């Protein structure tokens, strides 16, 4: 039988460090959640309304005061589509779920080439990001519509099994505020997957 002798001083230091690390982790989570709510509240978004897609398989939140309307596309790869706009008409966009047979990278490349053919886009940037600790893409660009008005666009794409989830936000360039990308990302981070 072996007798293990522990140095009390080292053990105390180890326990203190472990407790500090745990409390810092918890504190970071609380601060992150508070910052998300603060950024939403600074934009007069007091409460989020919950939406469900695909019979509750997917849930997400949009600002309660935004107007949303679900639309159906028969015989399409788009299995869920919900359009939304803010009451002041500064922000509009949609949330979609696509059921496709190829990967997200290929989907994004196809989307970009179609957009470039159909629209006048500039300042196109694609970033790898994390949404709820899962890999995702954020694409930002400026698009010019038929009336020569410029819109800043932020789109978020996530993979879930064989589906692609897409959040798209569009803001007229002259109405765009610097905190809007943070607000958009916070909205996307309300996304939850429920097991069926």
Sine and cosine of phi, psi and omega as CSV:
sin_phi,cos_phi,sin_psi,cos_psi,sin_omega,cos_omega
0.00,0.00,0.75,-0.67,0.00,-1.00
-0.99,-0.11,0.60,-0.80,0.09,-1.00
-0.95,-0.31,0.83,-0.56,0.01,-1.00
-0.98,-0.21,0.81,-0.58,0.01,-1.00
-0.96,-0.27,0.84,-0.55,0.02,-1.00
-0.97,-0.24,0.66,-0.75,0.07,-1.00
-0.97,0.22,0.89,-0.45,-0.06,-1.00
-0.86,0.51,-0.63,0.77,-0.03,-1.00
-0.89,0.45,-0.72,0.69,0.01,-1.00
-0.91,0.41,-0.63,0.78,0.02,-1.00
-0.90,0.44,-0.69,0.72,0.03,-1.00
-0.88,0.47,-0.70,0.72,0.01,-1.00
-0.88,0.47,-0.69,0.72,0.01,-1.00
-0.87,0.49,-0.71,0.70,0.00,-1.00
-0.90,0.43,-0.67,0.75,0.02,-1.00
-0.89,0.46,-0.70,0.71,0.01,-1.00
-0.89,0.46,-0.68,0.73,0.02,-1.00
-0.88,0.48,-0.69,0.73,0.03,-1.00
-0.91,0.42,-0.66,0.75,0.04,-1.00
-0.89,0.46,-0.69,0.73,0.01,-1.00
-0.90,0.44,-0.67,0.75,0.02,-1.00
-0.90,0.44,-0.71,0.71,-0.01,-1.00
-0.92,0.40,-0.58,0.82,0.05,-1.00
-0.91,0.42,-0.64,0.77,0.03,-1.00
-0.89,0.46,-0.73,0.68,0.02,-1.00
-0.89,0.45,-0.70,0.72,0.00,-1.00
-0.87,0.49,-0.65,0.76,0.02,-1.00
-0.88,0.48,-0.68,0.73,0.03,-1.00
-0.87,0.48,-0.70,0.71,0.00,-1.00
-0.89,0.45,-0.70,0.71,0.01,-1.00
-0.89,0.46,-0.70,0.71,0.01,-1.00
-0.86,0.51,-0.72,0.70,0.02,-1.00
-0.90,0.43,-0.63,0.77,0.02,-1.00
-0.91,0.42,-0.65,0.76,0.01,-1.00
-0.91,0.42,-0.62,0.78,0.04,-1.00
-0.87,0.49,-0.75,0.66,-0.02,-1.00
-0.91,0.42,-0.60,0.80,0.02,-1.00
-0.89,0.45,-0.70,0.71,0.00,-1.00
-0.90,0.44,-0.58,0.81,0.05,-1.00
-0.94,0.35,-0.68,0.73,-0.04,-1.00
-0.92,0.39,-0.55,0.83,0.03,-1.00
-0.90,0.43,-0.35,0.94,0.02,-1.00
-0.97,-0.23,0.41,0.91,0.01,-1.00
0.87,0.50,0.50,0.86,0.10,-1.00
-0.97,-0.25,0.98,-0.20,-0.11,-0.99
-1.00,-0.03,-0.52,0.86,-0.09,-1.00
-0.54,-0.84,0.54,-0.84,0.05,-1.00
-0.96,-0.27,0.63,-0.78,0.07,-1.00
-0.99,-0.14,0.70,-0.72,-0.05,-1.00
-1.00,0.09,0.70,-0.72,0.06,-1.00
-0.84,-0.55,0.53,-0.85,0.01,-1.00
-0.84,-0.54,0.65,-0.76,0.04,-1.00
-0.84,-0.54,0.47,-0.88,0.07,-1.00
0.81,0.59,0.82,0.57,0.03,-1.00
0.83,0.56,0.63,0.78,0.07,-1.00
1.00,0.06,0.04,1.00,0.01,-1.00
-0.91,0.41,-0.53,0.85,0.00,-1.00
-0.80,-0.60,0.70,-0.72,0.07,-1.00
-0.79,-0.61,0.51,-0.86,0.06,-1.00
-0.37,-0.93,0.25,-0.97,-0.01,-1.00
-0.88,-0.48,0.55,-0.83,0.14,-0.99
-0.78,-0.63,0.44,-0.90,0.05,-1.00
-0.80,0.60,0.72,-0.69,-0.09,-1.00
-0.84,0.55,-0.58,0.81,-0.06,-1.00
-0.99,0.15,-0.07,1.00,0.06,-1.00
-0.98,0.21,0.49,-0.87,0.03,-1.00
-1.00,-0.09,0.76,-0.65,-0.02,-1.00
-0.75,-0.66,0.57,-0.82,0.02,-1.00
-0.59,-0.81,0.86,-0.51,0.03,-1.00
-0.98,0.18,0.67,-0.74,0.03,-1.00
-0.80,-0.60,0.50,-0.87,0.00,-1.00
-0.94,-0.34,0.64,-0.77,0.08,-1.00
-0.87,-0.49,0.97,-0.25,-0.03,-1.00
-0.94,0.34,0.66,-0.75,0.07,-1.00
0.89,0.46,0.50,0.87,-0.09,-1.00
-0.89,-0.45,0.29,-0.96,0.12,-0.99
-0.95,0.30,-0.29,0.96,0.02,-1.00
-0.99,0.11,0.94,-0.33,-0.05,-1.00
-1.00,-0.09,-0.17,0.99,0.07,-1.00
-0.45,-0.89,0.69,-0.72,0.01,-1.00
-0.54,-0.84,0.85,-0.52,0.03,-1.00
-0.78,-0.63,0.93,-0.38,0.03,-1.00
-1.00,0.05,0.56,-0.83,0.02,-1.00
-0.60,-0.80,0.38,-0.93,0.12,-0.99
-0.43,-0.90,0.51,-0.86,0.04,-1.00
-0.97,0.25,0.45,-0.89,-0.03,-1.00
-0.88,0.47,-0.52,0.86,0.02,-1.00
-0.99,0.12,0.04,1.00,0.05,-1.00
0.90,0.45,0.30,0.95,0.04,-1.00
-0.97,0.23,-0.59,0.81,-0.05,-1.00
-0.87,-0.49,0.72,-0.70,0.20,-0.98
-0.62,-0.79,0.31,-0.95,-0.03,-1.00
0.12,-0.99,-0.37,-0.93,-0.01,-1.00
-0.33,-0.94,0.30,-0.95,0.14,-0.99
-0.85,-0.52,0.77,-0.64,-0.02,-1.00
-0.76,-0.65,0.44,-0.90,0.20,-0.98
-0.84,-0.54,0.82,-0.57,0.00,-1.00
-0.95,-0.31,0.69,-0.72,0.09,-1.00
-0.94,-0.35,0.99,-0.14,-0.10,-1.00
-0.79,-0.61,0.27,-0.96,-0.07,-1.00
-0.98,-0.20,0.31,0.95,0.03,-1.00
-0.70,-0.72,0.18,-0.98,-0.15,-0.99
-0.97,0.22,0.24,-0.97,-0.10,-0.99
-0.91,0.42,-0.59,0.81,-0.01,-1.00
-0.89,0.45,-0.70,0.72,0.04,-1.00
-0.90,0.44,-0.66,0.75,0.04,-1.00
-0.86,0.51,-0.71,0.71,-0.02,-1.00
-0.92,0.39,-0.62,0.78,0.04,-1.00
-0.91,0.42,-0.68,0.73,0.05,-1.00
-0.89,0.45,-0.69,0.72,0.00,-1.00
-0.88,0.48,-0.67,0.74,-0.01,-1.00
-0.90,0.44,-0.72,0.69,-0.03,-1.00
-0.91,0.41,-0.59,0.81,0.06,-1.00
-0.91,0.40,-0.70,0.71,0.00,-1.00
-0.88,0.48,-0.66,0.75,-0.02,-1.00
-0.91,0.41,-0.52,0.86,0.03,-1.00
-0.97,0.24,-0.61,0.79,-0.11,-0.99
-1.00,-0.01,-0.40,0.92,-0.14,-0.99
-0.72,-0.69,0.23,-0.97,0.12,-0.99
-0.99,-0.16,0.97,-0.25,-0.01,-1.00
-0.89,-0.46,0.48,-0.88,0.03,-1.00
-0.57,-0.82,0.18,-0.98,0.03,-1.00
0.80,0.60,0.65,0.76,-0.03,-1.00
-0.96,0.28,0.84,-0.54,0.02,-1.00
-0.71,-0.71,0.79,-0.62,0.08,-1.00
-0.90,-0.43,0.79,-0.61,-0.01,-1.00
-0.84,-0.54,0.62,-0.79,0.20,-0.98
-0.99,0.17,0.79,-0.61,0.01,-1.00
-0.71,-0.71,0.02,-1.00,0.11,-0.99
-0.88,-0.47,0.73,-0.68,0.14,-0.99
-0.86,-0.51,0.89,-0.46,-0.06,-1.00
0.78,0.62,0.70,0.71,0.02,-1.00
0.89,0.45,0.34,0.94,0.06,-1.00
-0.89,-0.46,0.56,-0.83,-0.01,-1.00
-0.90,0.43,0.63,-0.78,-0.01,-1.00
-0.45,-0.89,0.08,-1.00,0.05,-1.00
-0.80,-0.60,0.63,-0.77,0.15,-0.99
-0.88,-0.47,0.82,-0.57,0.03,-1.00
-0.89,-0.45,0.79,-0.61,0.07,-1.00
-0.84,-0.55,0.57,-0.82,0.02,-1.00
-0.26,-0.97,0.17,-0.99,0.09,-1.00
-0.91,-0.41,0.71,-0.70,-0.01,-1.00
-0.83,-0.55,0.61,-0.79,0.05,-1.00
-0.96,-0.29,0.81,-0.59,-0.01,-1.00
-1.00,0.05,-0.09,-1.00,-0.05,-1.00
-0.90,0.44,-0.43,0.90,0.02,-1.00
-1.00,-0.04,0.27,0.96,0.00,-1.00
0.88,0.48,0.43,0.90,0.10,-0.99
-1.00,-0.03,0.62,-0.78,-0.01,-1.00
-0.99,-0.12,0.67,-0.74,0.04,-1.00
-0.81,-0.58,0.69,-0.73,0.16,-0.99
-1.00,0.05,0.73,-0.69,-0.07,-1.00
-0.84,-0.55,0.71,-0.71,0.08,-1.00
-0.78,-0.63,0.85,-0.53,0.00,-1.00
-0.80,-0.60,0.64,-0.77,-0.03,-1.00
-0.85,-0.53,0.73,-0.69,-0.05,-1.00
-0.78,-0.62,0.75,-0.66,0.02,-1.00
-0.73,-0.69,0.51,-0.86,0.07,-1.00
-0.99,-0.15,0.69,-0.72,0.14,-0.99
-0.65,-0.76,0.96,-0.28,-0.08,-1.00
0.82,0.57,-0.85,-0.53,0.00,-1.00
-0.99,-0.13,0.28,0.96,-0.04,-1.00
-0.91,-0.41,0.45,-0.89,0.10,-1.00
-0.89,-0.45,0.78,-0.63,0.03,-1.00
-0.98,-0.22,0.75,-0.66,-0.08,-1.00
-0.77,-0.64,0.82,-0.58,0.17,-0.99
-0.93,-0.37,0.80,-0.60,0.01,-1.00
-0.82,-0.57,0.75,-0.66,0.01,-1.00
-0.81,-0.59,0.73,-0.68,-0.01,-1.00
-0.78,-0.62,0.73,-0.68,-0.01,-1.00
-0.69,-0.73,0.73,-0.68,0.10,-1.00
-0.84,0.55,0.68,-0.73,-0.11,-0.99
-0.84,0.54,-0.61,0.79,-0.02,-1.00
-0.96,0.26,-0.20,0.98,0.03,-1.00
-0.96,-0.28,0.03,1.00,-0.05,-1.00
-0.96,0.29,0.67,-0.74,0.08,-1.00
-0.87,-0.49,0.50,-0.87,-0.09,-1.00
-0.88,0.47,-0.44,0.90,-0.03,-1.00
-0.99,0.11,-0.09,1.00,-0.07,-1.00
-0.88,0.47,-0.68,0.74,0.04,-1.00
-0.85,0.52,-0.59,0.81,0.05,-1.00
-0.91,0.42,-0.68,0.73,0.04,-1.00
-0.88,0.47,-0.72,0.70,-0.02,-1.00
-0.87,0.49,-0.70,0.71,0.00,-1.00
-0.90,0.43,-0.63,0.78,0.04,-1.00
-0.89,0.46,-0.61,0.79,0.05,-1.00
-0.91,0.42,-0.71,0.70,0.00,-1.00
-0.88,0.48,-0.57,0.82,-0.01,-1.00
-0.95,0.31,-0.06,1.00,0.13,-0.99
-0.98,0.20,-0.14,0.99,-0.04,-1.00
-0.87,0.50,0.75,-0.66,0.04,-1.00
-0.72,-0.70,0.58,-0.81,0.08,-1.00
-0.95,-0.30,0.77,-0.64,0.05,-1.00
-0.94,-0.34,0.71,-0.70,-0.01,-1.00
-0.97,0.26,0.68,-0.74,0.03,-1.00
-0.91,-0.43,0.00,0.00,0.00,0.00
